[in-house]
Amino acid sequence: MDIFKIIYSWFYNIYSIHLYDYLKGDNCDGAFVGPDHFITIGLVMIFISLFIAVVYYYVINHPRFNRWWHWLIMLLINAIINLIVGFGYVYSKLYSGVIPACFTHADIETTDEGYIYGVSGTERLTTGNCWQFGIANAILAVLAFVLFSMIIKWWSRNSKRSPFL
């Protein structure tokens, strides 16, 4: 399932190389220790995109809802849901303290007990990076939705010509 790692790597300039390294499962030394979070996020993104495409083409499937702008509405719904999912996943990891300090801060210190923490004011990852990852996830969801639309639309009774012939 390295395909998700490769696809999400196209966008790490948007959301941060440090976040990318954590999500691909590396530790502070650059060795893979897992888990690969891109598999989870990617599968959820694909499932949501496929689900919304199926809903549009086979559940709604109404003559009054088969125009290109109706399809665009479903595309935007898909993008917004996946933006929120991508943001929420990373945000929950960042602010629950799961992401190691070496990824979140430029300067780290160690206590006498061996606890590693980031020095305040040297943050590498913030809420902005979480939103940026959500945007990258939304872009990929749009691509997945378009692909699923092209594949499954032909068996729809009323919407097979939407968004275009």
N, C-alpha and C positions, 0 to 999 in steps of 0.2 A: 504494500500500500504506500510505497514511496511516491506514488503519483501525486498525492495530496501535498506532500512536502515540496515537490517540484513546482506544482501549480501555485501554492502560496508563496514560494520563494520569489516569484515574479513581482510580488508586491511588497517585499520587506522594506524597500526604500520609503514606502508610504508610512508604515507603522513602526519600524525600528528593527535593526539587526539584533538587538538584545532580546526583544520580545520573540523574534523568529527563532533565535537559538534556544530559548527556553521552551517554546512550543514544539520544536522538533525533538525535544527530549534530551538535550545536552545538559551536562552539569557545568560547574564553574571552570573546570579544566578543559572543557571541549569534548569530553568523552560522552558517548550515548549511555544514559542510565534509564531513560524512559520515564513516563510513557510518552508516546508520540501523540500530542494533542491534535495535530492536524487531521488525523484519521477520524477522531470524534467530531470535530467541527465540520470537516468535509462531508462526512456521511449525513450529518444532520442537515447541512445545506442542500445536499442532493435530494434527500427525502422531502424536505419542505418544498423545493422547486418542483419536483415530480408531483407531489400531492396537489399543489395549486394548479399545475397544468391539467391534471386529471379532473379536478373540480371544474375548471373552465370548460374543457372540451366534452366532458361526459356527464357531469352533474348539473351544471347550469344549462348548457347546451340548448339555449332558447333562441329562436329567430330574432328576437329584439335585442339580444345580447351577443351578436356575432360580428360586430364592426371592429375595425382595427383599434379604435380608441378604448373599446371595452377590453380588448386583449392587453392594451397598454396599462389600463387600470390594474389588471391582474399581475402584470409584470412589476408594477410599482409596489403593489401589496407584497409580492414576493421579496422584492429588494428591501423594503422596510422591515419585514419580519426577520430576514437574515441579517440585516444591519444590527438589529436589537439583539439577536442571538449571539452574533460575533462579539459585540460590545459586552454583553452581559457575561459571557464565558470568561473573557480575559479580565474584565473588571473584578469579577468575583475571585479570580486567582490572585490578582494584584493586591487587592485590599483585604484579603484574608491572610496574607503573609505567606502564601504557598510558594511564590516565586522567590528564589534565593536573592540575597542582597547584592551579590555580584552582578546580577542582571538589572536590578532596579536602581542602583546607586553607583556613581563614579568612584566615590571614596567609601571604603568599609573599614570598620574597626572590630577588634575582638576583645571581649571582656575576659577577666581572669578565669571565668568558668568555661570559656571556649565558645561562647555565644557570639555569632557574627551578626553585625547590624550595619545598616547604611547610615552614613553621616548626613544629617539633615541639611538640605540646601544643595545636595549633589544628585538629585533624582534624575535618573535616565528615563524612567517610565512613569507616565502620569495618566490621568484620565483621558487626556488628548490622544495618547497612543492607543488607548482602548477604543475610542471613537474611530480612529484611523484604521484599526484592524477591522472594525465593524463595516467601514466603507469598503475595504478590500473584499470582505466576505460578501457584501451586497453586490459588488461588481461581478464576482464569480457566480453568484446566484442568478444574476441577469443572464449571463452566458449559458448557464445550465437550463434556465427556463426557456430560452430561445431554442436550444438544442432539443429539449423534450417536446416543445411545441412542433418543431419540424418533423419529429418522429411520430408522435401520436395523433396529430390532428386529422389525418386522412380517414380515420374510422368514425369521426364525429359526424353526426347527422346534419347539424345546423351550422357548425362553426369551422368546417374543414377549410374554408377559404380565408379564415382569419389567422393572422394579421394581414397576409397577402396571399396571392394566388400561388 
